Amino acid sequence: MAGRLQDKTALVTGATSNIGRAIAEAFAAEGAHVVIPGRSAQRGAQVMEGIRARGGRAEFVIAELDGSTGMSTLPHASGKRRGGPMGAGAGAECAPGCHSGYAS
């Protein structure tokens, strides 16, 4: 792990498949703790377990990514739960007050 995102938390939407999954895996490889929101617990667990198997840190959170108010609080809640700032990149959403940018 190169560590450019060490001590950062990344909430990556779309991380249960395709490019979102690749982004989550890349962020984890750089040291970020990755929060994976989604509807499918099975797909989320697969991504989370894959990241953890490679020594990364990840957690899956059941979430409906439909623009509801519940989604708007997810980045802030995830950052607080992890005890650090929220880092967001391509495919990620960031609530007001969180830190956005690949390596902010």
Secondary structure, 3 states (H helix, E strand, C coil): CCCCCCCCEEECCCCCCHHHHHHHHHHHHCCCEEEEEECCHHHHHHHHHHHHHCCCEEEEEECCCCCCHHHHHHHHHHHHHHCCCEEECCCCCCCCCCCCECCC
